[in-house]
Amino acid sequence: MDITDVKIRLLEKDKLKAVASVTFENCLVVHDIKVIESNKTLFIAMPSRKGKDGEYKDIAHPINAEMRKILSEKVLSNYYTVIQQQEEEAEQCAVED
């Protein structure tokens, strides 16, 4: 299954760094994939819902490790691209001032 689009929305709320929407084969989109920082390492967390028992359960998730790896690499790659673009825009604004 091909990932055809990834949209990143930066948040910077403590450990939650961003939220992603991922489109698969231009047919299906999964919203609210979280980019989370833990011990200076980033990872993704799938969208989840809190159950009556207080535990969070994934609403959607990859079925196997290979797809999880592909999804994680794509989301984090796009996250780093957005961060880099933001830094470049900040530098450009600083030069113009």
C-alpha positions in Angstrom: 0.0 0.0 0.0 1.5 3.3 -1.1 1.5 6.4 1.1 0.5 9.2 -1.4 0.4 12.2 0.9 1.5 13.3 4.4 0.4 16.6 6.0 2.1 17.7 9.1 0.7 20.2 11.6 3.3 21.4 14.2 2.2 21.7 17.8 5.1 21.8 20.2 3.1 20.9 23.3 5.6 19.3 25.7 6.4 15.9 24.2 3.7 16.1 21.4 5.6 17.8 18.5 3.1 17.4 15.6 0.0 15.7 14.3 0.0 14.1 10.8 -2.7 13.1 8.3 -1.6 10.3 6.0 -3.3 9.4 2.7 -3.0 5.9 1.3 -3.2 5.4 -2.4 -5.3 8.6 -2.8 -8.2 6.6 -1.3 -8.0 6.6 2.5 -6.8 9.1 5.0 -5.9 8.5 8.6 -5.9 11.7 10.8 -4.3 12.4 14.2 -1.1 10.3 13.9 1.0 11.9 16.6 4.7 12.7 16.5 6.0 12.3 20.0 9.4 13.0 21.5 10.8 10.6 24.1 14.4 10.9 25.4 15.4 12.9 22.4 14.0 10.2 20.0 10.9 10.8 17.9 8.2 8.1 17.3 4.7 8.1 16.0 1.6 7.1 17.9 -1.5 6.0 16.1 -4.9 7.7 16.7 -6.6 6.3 19.8 -9.7 6.5 21.9 -10.0 6.2 25.7 -12.1 3.3 26.7 -14.4 3.0 29.7 -11.6 1.3 31.6 -9.3 4.4 31.1 -7.0 2.5 28.7 -6.3 4.0 25.3 -6.9 1.7 22.3 -5.7 2.4 18.7 -8.5 3.3 16.3 -6.3 2.5 13.3 -2.9 0.9 13.1 -0.5 -1.1 10.9 -1.0 -4.8 10.9 2.6 -5.7 10.6 6.1 -4.4 11.5 7.0 -3.7 7.9 4.1 -1.3 7.4 4.7 0.3 10.8 8.3 1.0 9.7 7.3 2.5 6.4 4.6 4.7 8.0 6.9 5.9 10.7 9.8 6.7 8.3 7.4 8.6 6.0 5.8 10.6 8.7 9.1 11.5 10.5 10.8 12.3 7.2 8.0 14.8 6.4 8.1 16.1 10.0 11.8 16.9 9.6 11.2 18.5 6.2 8.6 20.8 7.7 10.9 21.7 10.6 13.7 22.5 8.2 11.5 24.7 6.0 10.3 26.5 9.1 14.0 27.1 10.2 14.9 28.4 6.7 11.9 30.8 6.7 12.9 32.1 10.1 16.5 32.6 8.9 15.2 34.4 5.8 13.0 36.7 7.9 16.0 37.5 10.2 18.1 38.4 7.2 15.4 40.7 5.8 15.1 42.5 9.2 
